[in-house]
Amino acid sequence: MIIEICVENFHSAVIAQNAGAQRIEICSALALGGLTPDIGFVEAVADKIKIKKYVMIRPRNGNFLYNEYEFENIMKNIKIIKKYKIDGFVCGILTKDGNVDDKKMKIITEEIYPLNMTFHRAFDCTVNLYEAAESIINLGIERILTSGGKNTAEEGIENIKKINDKYGSEVKIMAGSGISAENVLEIASAGVKEIHFSAKKKIPVKSLKNIRMGNSEEEYFNLADEKIIKEINIKTNGKIL
């Protein structure tokens, strides 16, 4: 089982590597589903982390319909980040009728080449998962991250199995969303060979004057939990680190 950890800070990337993950997804704003990270973070991880590194390209939270400015932002970030020592990108764009935007995605895949790409959970928001999978395959994209069209992989496990059975020989199917040590073996029963999760835990922080910097009453940052990653690694691969 390939384990991919989504990380939003350098310390989490180090933890993921030390805990036995084979790949990380570099992003910001995990609470929003992951957005494009800052360049300084990408550079630090590219220089110092040895496992596979994919970078999220998503200009904002919400749906996956992007206007001209947002698409320009996507392309500029790809061109800049491609210069660093990374292995691929994570992206996904849809049309207003809920299909994969083949035109924009073709432009992106051509710009990314020869690096690889994961089509992220925009896939789960398409109106027809099978047609979406075929579009992604035709675009030559390496991998689909999916929760089976549901909020979590556990809820969508039957769809994940069907998609993997039908298309797994043509594109890598990676299960993600809500994966834990408690349900990972059930998710693995869908036949997927890759799983994606954050294993995040909240680290509370307070300013000296107890002044909040955001809307939440609780101030914290997310950190990958080494114990959870190792536990899942043991359950799926039998490896004890």
N, C-alpha and C positions, 0 to 999 in steps of 0.2 A: 504494500500500500504506500503510495506517495502521499506524504503529508505536507500540505502548504499552509502556512500561517500568515494571516494578514496582520501587518504591523504598522503602527503610526508613529513610532519613535525608534531611535537607534538602539536603546537598551532592549527593547522587545525583539529587535532583529538578532541581537547577540544571544538572548535567551532562546529564541527559536532554533538557532543554529546549534547551540550547546545541548539542547534537549532532543536533538535528532531529526528535526524537520529537514526535508530535502529541498524545500523551496519556500520563499517568502513572497508575499505581495506587498509592495511598498505603497502606502496610501496615507492620507490624512483623514480626520473626521470619521472615525469608525461609527460613531453614534448616528451618522447620517448615511451609513451604508458604504462609506469610503469615497474620498475625493482625491483629485490630483495632489500629490505631496509637493512640498517646497524643494527647490533645487539643492539647497545645502544638505538636506536630509538624504536625498538621492545620491549625491556625491559621496557622502560619508559611508553609506551602506555599500555603494559600488566599489569603493576602495578597500573596505575592511572586512566585508562578509564574503565568505567563500562559496556558500551554497547558491543555488539558482535564485535569480532575482528578477521579478516581474514588477512593472510599475503601473499603477492605476492611472488612467487618463479619463477623468470625469470632471467637467468644469463646475458643476453645481449639483445639489441634491434635487430630489423630485423626479419627474419623468425623464425619459431618454430622447426627447425631441429637442433638437438644438437649432437655434437660429444661426444666421450667417456669422455673427460676431462670435458666438460660442464655438462654432465649428472651426473658425479661424484660430481661436484660442487652443482648441484641441490639436490642430496641426502644428502650431508654433511650439507647444510643449513637447510633442513627439520629436520634432527636429532638434530641440535643445537636449532632451534627455537621452536621445539615441546616441549621443556622443560619449556617454559614460559607459562603464563596463557592466552592462546589464544583459539579461538574456531574452527579455520580451516585454510586451505591454498587455494591459488588461483594459478592454474598452467595449462599447456597444452602443449603437445608435438605431433608433426605430423610426418608422414613418408614423404619421398621424393616424393611420388606420390600423396600427398595431403589428406591422410586419418589420422584418429586418430591412434597414435602409441600405439596399445593395449598392446604390450609387456612392453614397458617402463612405461606406465601409470598404469599398474597392479602393477608393483614394487613400484611405488610412492604411490598408494592408500593403499597398504599393510603397507608401512612405516608410512603413516599418521594416520592410524587407531589407536584409535577410534575417532579421530577428523574428521570433515567434510571437504568437498572440493568443490570449484567452478572451473569448466573448463572454462577458460577465452576466449577471443575473437580469440584465435587460431582457435576456432570453425568456425568463419566467413571466415577463409582462407582455409577450406576444400573444396574438389571438389564436395561433395554431402552432404548437410546439414542434410538430413534425415538419411543417413547411419551413419554420424558422431554422430547424436543424439542417435541412437540405440547403437553404440559402448559405448558411455558415460553412457547410462542407464545400459548396461550389466556390466560395470565396477563398478557400485554401487555409482557413483558420485552424489552428492546431487543436484548440480545446474549447469546451463549453462548460461554464460553471452554472450549476442549476440546483434548485430546490424542487424540481419537478412541477413548476408552475404554482407552487403553494408558498405560504409564508416560511415554512421550515422544511428541511429535507425529510424529517420524520413524517410530516404530513404528506409530502409528495413522493414518498418512497416508491409507490406503485408506478407512477409516471416516470420516475428516474430509471427504474428497471426496464420499462418498455422502451424508453429512449436509448438506453445503453444496449439493450438486446438488438434493436433495429439499426443503430448507427455507430455503435462502439468500435466497429472495425474500420470506420472511416474518419472518426474524430474522437478525441479523448473526452470522456464524460467525467467531470469532477463534481461530486456532490458537495453542497455547502449550505449553510444557514442552520443555526441551532444545533450543530453537532457537538456532542459531549462524550465523556467517557462512558456514560450510562447508555447512550443509544448508538454508539459508533458501530458495534457489531451488527445491529439491525440495519444500519445504513449500508454497511459493507455487503450485506446479503443481497443487495440490488445488483451486485456484480461489478460495481465501479472499482477502479484501481487507484483512484485519487480522491482525497478528501481535503476540504478547505474549511478552516475555522480560525477564530482569533484567540481562543483560550484566555480572553482578557479578564483581568481583575481590576477593580477600582482602587486607586491609591489616593486617599483623601489628602487634600492640601488646603492650607489657609494662609492668607496674607497676614503680616504682622499686625495689621489694624483690623483684620477680619472684614475687609471690604470685598464684596463679590465683583467678579469681572464679567459675569454673564447673567442670564435669566434664571439659571438653576440655583436653588437654595443650597445645593451641595456642590462644592468645588472639588474636583478630582481630575486625575489623568489616568489613562488606561495603560496597563502593563501586561505583557504576555505572562501567563502562569506556567512556569517550567514544569511543575508537578503534573498539571493536566496534560501537557504535551507528551511528557514521558509516559504517563498512564495510557494514553491513546496509542502511543507507539508500541508499548508492550502488548496491548490488546490486539492490534492489527498486524504487527510484524514480529512479535515475540522478542523484541530487542530491549535489553535493560542497559541503560547508560549510567 
